Amino acid sequence: MYKQYLEHNQKVKDVESAIALMHWDMETYMPEGGANVKSRQIGTLSSMHHEMATSSEYANLLQKLQDDNSLNPNQKKNVELSLNDFNRKNKLPAKFVAEMTKASSEGFMLWQKANKENNFSIFSDQLEKIVNLCKQAADYYGYEGHIYNGLLEEYEPGTTKEEVDVIFKDVKSELLPLLKDIQAKGEIDNSFLKGKFDCDKQWDFGIDLLKQMGYDFKHGRQDKAHHPFSISFGSEDVRVTTRVVEDDIMNMVGSCIHEGGHGLYEQGFSADAYGLPESQAISYGLHESMSRFWENNIGLSKEYWEHNFPKMQKYFPTQLGNIEFSNFYKAINKVSPSLVRTVSDEITYHFHIMVRYEIEKGLLEGSLKVKDLPEFWNAHYKDYLGVDVPSDQQGVLQDVHWSHGSIGYFPTYSLGSFYAAQWHHSIKKAFPDFDGKVKKGELGFIKNWLQENIYQYGRLKSAKELCTDITGEPLNFKYFLDYAKNKYLG
């Protein structure tokens, strides 16, 4: 029976991968005129996927396997998780799934148009439709307490809105004073990072950085996208994207390393467990911890750039050849309130997330209307970050997530950073010569440690179990705070 279970889940994953491939095409190479038919195709396949994943035959199989004592522990855990998934998915009617998928596909295209034309009103009606569908989804799923919990469970299982509120309370009380202390040290000049950097050379340098991380190009590729993302069709085909901007070299560097971290996680899953929970990410927060760990804890460290800055200077001798390393290191770690989340520093980043989190809660509970989002957004950016938002494009339209119906997702970005700091603390304890290895460009041991401690388990352990096993305690904000204080005030 377990073989039958495996084969069924692999077929479900095949359809899921076909849908994912369409989404990848929409955000990379699809012609503008292909949007309507692509939305229809995605809707059709999504209905098929939902029917396969929630069929009565599959339910009966899972029930029988649940009582099968011949299964080994990993097999039992896969079945247990699949049954939980089945029960959750079965709460959504197939008609609703198709409607949500169609609304999200159309939403993405309208978001792109609104972003391009700098006009939120182009997207607002569709976003209102998506928000209402998300409310329906929460009701279908069921939840305790706040409606937000019905959607947060989809992205960060086992975590509640109440727990996230506590974390952001710490962000407000601890990071705001730290931000002021950092700013009191004086302004840092990073203007030399904003010159003209040949896009082809940027691309080549980014590929070098991905290879250094251990990203497997035999089972992956990189392409360009307006909003960088990674996507997996199974561990043997994992793709990443980046954004190349001529006058902002670190935009490309950060995107490559960040998405590369996501890609390594997906490539680290067992190919033999394709389609099973064992080959899936635990949560979005854990997934984000993989990217933030590489992007910030490794990719913004002094040791990493002691090895890579000379290479970068060879790619761009005119722009960087005469720049002192100490000035470069300070420049890439400049802490300064800004408008755009994806290019913000690792301290103010969490205030960007907090604004989005408060918006999502307000939309779901009805205390905030879609039409009022630009005003709410602009006021809170002024309050938290002290910046004036000049346009919808640089404000409420800067993220793609809500167009996909991904409400409940944003808190996982901050959770990921906090997990990453805890991983960083643990791996440095495990390798006393950590800094020396990174300084030499020897990063293979990091990938191996992640494979041994995180990648190989897929969803066989919960995020809380994994964190406790690796670090000796659940997620603790103090590790991020200590990391930030040591780096910026030490």
Number of C-alpha atoms within 10 A of each C-alpha: 11 17 8 11 17 19 15 17 20 16 16 19 19 17 18 19 18 15 21 16 15 16 17 21 13 20 20 16 11 14 10 9 8 10 16 13 10 20 21 16 14 22 23 15 17 23 19 17 20 22 16 17 23 21 12 12 10 18 17 11 16 20 13 13 20 16 10 13 9 10 14 9 11 13 18 19 18 19 24 18 16 19 19 12 14 18 15 15 18 19 15 18 16 18 12 14 19 20 17 22 23 23 21 25 24 20 25 25 21 20 29 20 15 19 23 11 12 18 17 23 15 16 22 20 15 20 25 15 17 25 22 16 19 22 21 15 19 22 15 16 19 15 15 9 11 13 17 25 23 23 25 24 19 19 20 22 17 14 15 18 21 12 11 17 15 10 18 21 13 15 21 14 11 14 20 17 12 18 19 10 14 18 16 9 10 8 12 15 13 15 9 16 18 15 13 15 19 15 17 11 13 22 20 11 20 23 19 15 17 22 13 14 20 17 27 18 14 9 13 19 16 19 17 17 17 13 15 20 22 20 20 19 21 21 23 18 18 25 26 26 26 26 21 25 16 16 15 19 22 16 19 24 22 23 24 28 26 28 27 33 28 27 30 25 28 26 24 23 23 20 14 11 18 22 24 25 23 25 25 23 21 24 21 21 25 29 22 24 28 27 27 28 25 24 24 19 21 19 20 18 19 22 19 21 21 17 15 19 19 15 14 17 15 11 18 17 13 12 16 19 14 9 14 10 15 10 13 19 18 16 17 17 19 20 20 17 21 19 20 17 19 15 15 19 18 20 23 20 22 22 23 24 18 21 18 21 23 16 20 22 19 16 21 21 13 11 9 16 15 20 14 10 20 17 13 17 20 20 17 21 20 13 11 16 19 13 15 15 21 10 16 21 18 16 23 20 23 19 18 17 17 20 25 20 23 19 26 25 21 22 26 23 21 25 24 23 27 27 29 28 25 25 23 21 17 14 17 12 11 11 14 10 10 17 17 13 17 21 17 14 17 16 17 13 15 20 19 14 14 17 17 12 15 24 25 17 22 22 21 23 15 18 24 16 13 21 21 13 13 15 17 11 13 16 20 16 19 14 18 19 19 12 18 19 16 10 12 18 11 7
